[in-house]
Amino acid sequence: MALARHSFRAFPEIRATAIAQLPADTGLDGELVVWESGRLAFERLQQRLAARRGRGASEAAGQWPAHYVVFDLLHRGETDLTGWPYWRRRAALEALFAECGRAADAVLVDQLSGRRAAVASVDGGRAGGPVL
């Protein structure tokens, strides 16, 4: 996850809440989103990426906070989980977040309920960190 951690420097709020407390050898599949005026704002996500470092990243985080929508757990430690059925990976993902103390500010969304439930979770302000 070292490369993924490196790419989060433009998103200090994600690094501080979602990523920093997970084991370094964790591989997640997810998507960064920025929500604005009742919709997902891809252009704001691009602006966040342009303000990658230091004060620019912090100011952009305050103006357009990002959320990390986590879909799947791909590996943990030396174990490649991609051959596991989805229900088993999902259970491992939920257990991982509970072990790391992330359950309090993570919103669990059933993959089958899809985008609508994830968007409602972010828009409703319930997601201070990852949306699972």
C-alpha positions as CSV (number, residue, x, y, z in Angstrom):
1,M,0.0,0.0,0.0
2,A,3.1,2.3,0.0
3,L,2.3,3.6,-3.5
4,A,-1.3,4.2,-2.6
5,R,-0.3,6.0,0.6
6,H,2.0,8.2,-1.5
7,S,-0.8,9.1,-3.9
8,F,-3.0,10.4,-1.0
9,R,-0.8,13.4,-0.2
10,A,-3.3,15.6,-2.0
11,F,-6.0,14.3,0.4
12,P,-4.7,14.9,3.9
13,E,-8.1,14.2,5.5
14,I,-8.2,10.8,3.9
15,R,-4.6,10.0,4.9
16,A,-5.3,11.1,8.5
17,T,-8.6,9.3,9.0
18,A,-8.9,6.3,6.7
19,I,-5.4,5.3,5.6
20,A,-3.1,6.1,8.5
21,Q,-4.8,3.6,10.9
22,L,-4.8,0.6,8.5
23,P,-1.8,-1.8,8.4
24,A,0.7,-0.8,5.8
25,D,0.3,-4.1,4.0
26,T,-3.4,-3.6,3.2
27,G,-4.7,-3.5,-0.3
28,L,-8.0,-1.8,-0.8
29,D,-10.1,-1.2,-3.9
30,G,-12.0,2.1,-3.7
31,E,-12.6,5.5,-5.2
32,L,-12.0,9.1,-4.0
33,V,-15.0,11.3,-4.4
34,V,-15.8,14.9,-3.7
35,W,-19.4,15.9,-3.1
36,E,-20.7,19.4,-3.9
37,S,-24.2,20.9,-4.2
38,G,-26.0,17.6,-4.1
39,R,-23.9,15.7,-6.7
40,L,-20.5,14.1,-7.2
41,A,-18.1,16.7,-8.4
42,F,-15.4,15.2,-10.6
43,E,-14.0,18.7,-11.4
44,R,-13.4,19.3,-7.7
45,L,-11.6,16.0,-7.4
46,Q,-9.3,17.2,-10.3
47,Q,-8.8,20.5,-8.6
48,R,-7.8,18.6,-5.4
49,L,-5.3,16.6,-7.4
50,A,-3.8,19.9,-8.7
51,A,-3.3,21.2,-5.2
52,R,-1.1,18.3,-4.1
53,R,1.1,19.5,-1.4
54,G,1.4,21.5,1.8
55,R,-0.9,24.5,2.3
56,G,-2.6,24.0,-1.0
57,A,-3.7,20.5,-0.1
58,S,-4.9,21.6,3.3
59,E,-6.9,24.5,2.0
60,A,-8.5,22.4,-0.7
61,A,-9.4,19.8,1.9
62,G,-11.2,22.4,3.8
63,Q,-13.1,23.7,0.8
64,W,-13.9,20.4,-0.9
65,P,-13.5,17.5,1.5
66,A,-13.0,14.1,-0.1
67,H,-14.4,10.8,0.9
68,Y,-12.8,7.4,0.2
69,V,-15.5,4.9,-0.9
70,V,-14.0,1.5,-0.2
71,F,-15.4,-1.4,-2.3
72,D,-13.2,-4.3,-1.6
73,L,-10.2,-5.8,0.4
74,L,-7.7,-7.2,-2.1
75,H,-4.9,-8.2,0.1
76,R,-3.9,-8.2,3.7
77,G,-0.3,-8.9,4.6
78,E,1.1,-11.7,2.4
79,T,-2.4,-13.0,1.7
80,D,-3.9,-12.3,-1.8
81,L,-7.6,-12.3,-1.3
82,T,-8.6,-11.8,-4.9
83,G,-9.4,-15.5,-5.3
84,W,-11.8,-15.5,-2.4
85,P,-15.5,-15.1,-3.0
86,Y,-16.8,-11.5,-2.5
87,W,-18.8,-12.3,0.6
88,R,-15.7,-13.6,2.3
89,R,-13.6,-10.6,1.3
90,R,-16.4,-8.3,2.5
91,A,-16.5,-10.0,5.9
92,A,-12.7,-9.6,6.1
93,L,-13.0,-5.9,5.2
94,E,-15.6,-5.3,7.9
95,A,-13.5,-7.2,10.4
96,L,-10.3,-5.2,9.4
97,F,-12.1,-1.9,9.9
98,A,-13.5,-3.0,13.2
99,E,-10.1,-4.2,14.4
100,C,-8.5,-0.9,13.5
101,G,-11.2,1.1,15.3
102,R,-12.6,2.5,12.0
103,A,-16.2,1.2,12.5
104,A,-17.3,4.4,14.4
105,D,-16.9,6.7,11.4
106,A,-17.2,4.2,8.5
107,V,-20.5,3.8,6.8
108,L,-21.1,0.3,5.7
109,V,-22.9,0.1,2.4
110,D,-23.9,-3.1,0.8
111,Q,-22.3,-3.4,-2.7
112,L,-25.6,-4.5,-4.2
113,S,-27.3,-1.3,-3.1
114,G,-24.5,0.5,-5.0
115,R,-23.9,4.1,-5.8
116,R,-27.3,5.4,-4.5
117,A,-26.6,4.2,-0.9
118,A,-22.9,5.4,-1.0
119,V,-24.0,8.8,-2.3
120,A,-26.7,9.1,0.4
121,S,-24.2,8.2,3.1
122,V,-21.7,10.9,1.9
123,D,-24.4,13.5,1.3
124,G,-26.0,12.9,4.6
125,G,-22.8,13.8,6.3
126,R,-22.5,10.4,8.0
127,A,-19.2,9.5,6.4
128,G,-16.4,11.3,8.1
129,G,-14.0,8.7,6.7
130,P,-14.4,5.8,4.4
131,V,-17.7,4.6,3.0
132,L,-17.6,0.9,2.8
